[in-house]
Amino acid sequence: SDALLRTAEAQADHCSLPFLQLGVLRTMALVLKSGMRAELLPHAGTIANMVLQQYAKHRTGTITHCKLLLKVGQRVALVFLPNRVATWRYQRGHRSLVSNL
């Protein structure tokens, strides 16, 4: 992920390669979607700062660029939130349908 961050920061100032920027943002969105929270948390602050800087610079950019910046920003924000255990998940003690109804 360090190489991805370096590429994103290097391309943030250069607008000559918009497809590379979109590719980096899509990759970051996929990594943030499937990555583990504990592994992403050390890098989340750097990613959030990069996204905020790019959004401030390119507010009038293409719709796809803005959409991907928002998607990455939302997924970074989810990394910062605490874990929440689902109360509806399967519980081992309730094996009978009769007792559940």
C-alpha positions in Angstrom: 0.0 0.0 0.0 3.0 2.3 0.4 3.7 2.2 -3.3 0.1 3.0 -4.0 0.2 6.0 -1.7 3.4 7.3 -3.3 1.9 7.0 -6.8 -1.3 8.7 -5.6 0.7 11.6 -4.0 3.0 11.9 -7.1 0.0 12.0 -9.5 -2.0 14.5 -7.3 -0.1 17.4 -8.7 0.1 16.2 -12.3 -3.1 16.5 -14.2 -1.6 15.2 -17.5 -2.4 11.5 -16.6 -6.1 11.5 -15.6 -6.5 7.8 -16.4 -3.7 6.9 -14.0 -5.3 9.0 -11.3 -8.6 7.2 -11.8 -6.9 3.8 -11.7 -5.1 4.7 -8.5 -8.3 5.9 -6.9 -10.2 2.7 -8.0 -7.4 0.5 -6.6 -7.5 2.4 -3.3 -11.3 2.0 -3.1 -10.9 -1.8 -3.7 -8.1 -2.1 -1.1 -10.1 -0.2 1.4 -13.2 -2.4 0.7 -11.5 -5.7 1.1 -8.6 -4.9 3.4 -8.5 -5.6 7.1 -9.2 -2.7 9.4 -6.2 -3.3 11.6 -3.8 -3.3 8.6 -5.5 -0.2 7.0 -5.6 2.0 10.2 -2.0 3.1 10.2 -2.4 4.4 6.6 -5.9 5.8 6.9 -4.8 9.3 8.0 -2.4 9.7 5.1 -5.1 8.5 2.6 -7.7 10.8 4.2 -5.4 13.8 3.8 -4.6 13.0 0.2 -8.2 12.6 -0.6 -9.1 15.9 1.0 -6.3 17.7 -0.8 -7.3 16.3 -4.2 -11.0 17.1 -3.6 -10.1 20.7 -2.8 -8.0 21.0 -5.9 -10.3 19.2 -8.4 -13.8 20.2 -7.3 -14.6 21.1 -10.8 -13.1 17.9 -12.2 -14.9 15.1 -14.0 -17.8 13.4 -12.4 -15.9 10.1 -12.3 -13.0 11.7 -10.5 -15.2 13.3 -7.9 -17.2 10.1 -7.4 -14.1 8.0 -6.8 -12.7 10.6 -4.4 -15.9 10.5 -2.4 -15.9 6.7 -2.5 -12.4 6.5 -1.1 -13.2 9.1 1.5 -16.2 7.2 2.7 -14.3 4.0 2.9 -11.5 5.7 4.8 -14.0 7.1 7.3 -15.4 3.6 7.8 -11.9 2.4 8.8 -11.8 5.0 11.6 -15.2 3.8 13.0 -15.1 1.2 15.8 -16.1 -2.4 15.2 -19.8 -3.2 15.8 -20.9 -6.7 16.5 -24.1 -7.7 14.7 -26.8 -8.6 17.2 -28.7 -10.6 14.6 -25.9 -13.1 13.9 -26.3 -16.8 14.5 -26.3 -17.8 18.1 -25.3 -21.3 19.0 -27.9 -21.9 21.7 -31.0 -21.4 19.5 -31.0 -24.5 17.3 -34.7 -25.3 17.4 -37.2 -23.5 15.1 -40.0 -24.1 17.6 -38.2 -22.1 20.3 -37.3 -19.3 17.9 -40.9 -18.9 16.8 
